Amino acid sequence: MSGVWIISENRRQSLELLNIGRQLADKMGTHAAALLYQDREHAGDCVSHGADEVMLLPPLSSEQPAESCIPVILEEAKKGDPELILLSATPRGKNMAALLAARLNAGLVSSCTQIDYDEGSKTLVMERLAYGGAAVQKAVCSARPAMATIPPRTYETAMPKTGRQGNIRELPSPPPSAIKVIERKVKAKEAKDISEARVVVCVGRGIEKAEDLTIARQLAEAVSGSIGCTRPIAEELHWLPEELCIGLSGIQVKPDLYLGIGVSGQVQHVTGIRNAKVIAVVNKDENAPIFKAADFGIVGDLYDVVPKLISELKK
């Protein structure tokens, strides 16, 4: 049993990875399989959304780390000989991918933005951003299995098909682990997750003082959006939580509308908004790099332009 395997932690990850996994499996003339952690109740969903087989990883006790399942996955991989293994580029997914790749002696390309199968050369071609988002690197894995991590929301969720049939089976329990979880502490978040926001209002260094963030909040309220920011606003000035920082080293957003006010548009930030459907910006510097990425732009002082926008939007 070869094929394309996905390893996921939840339903959203499963359906996103199955979208590209199913496409690649069809091109490669093979099948798609899903290995699920906590997504057991949605195993049937995975079948209807493209999986030919679903392997349920054993439930773990509170004392067992997620890595306890690695021996189980390794054993299945040795028997199944997959051609490609995909994981989400979450903290857990990236850690699991690195551990599995080392044990399988596999090639691993992290944070892929696109994967395709070249039917002529019969190779998997993967793309990821390089040099802080200024370039796109193409990589080909010569080892088998090839492995890749894919940032969440890179692909839309797979579409279901009625009548699809697939096999669902439980994998055996892992051997005792030398690692024991003593305590778990949930990191407190200062702000809500904006990666799913339909509209994002992003503030940059054009905002002169923290009190003026009120303007951005009013604009966000007028368009039913969420607030985001560039790295200097969060890390240097500490005006907003780091969870709201958009960019290559922050979060990636994919809104229907991105509104940037006072954002200069450095590559590191633009990388985080490259999948926005519409980018509209306000900046008084007509040479600001953000205008190159924008669909719509206003050259003007945000303190003059934004209140007028809010007034018009409220009408």
Secondary structure, 3 states (H helix, E strand, C coil): CCCEEEEECCHHHHHHHHHHHHHHHHHHCCCEEEEECCCHHHHHHHHHCCCCEEEECCCCCCCCCHHHHHHHHHHHHHHHCCCEEEEECCHHHHHHHHHHHHHHCCEEECCCCEEEEECCCCEEEEEEEEHHHCEEEEEECCCCCEEEEECCCCCCCCCCCCCCCCEEEECCCCCCCCCCCCCCCCCCCCCCCCCCCCEEEEECCCCCCHHHHHHHHHHHHHCCCEEEECHHHHHHCCCCCHHHEECCCCECCCCCEEEEECCCCCHHHHHHHCCCCEEEEEECCCCCCHHHHCCEEEECCHHHHHHHHHHHHHC
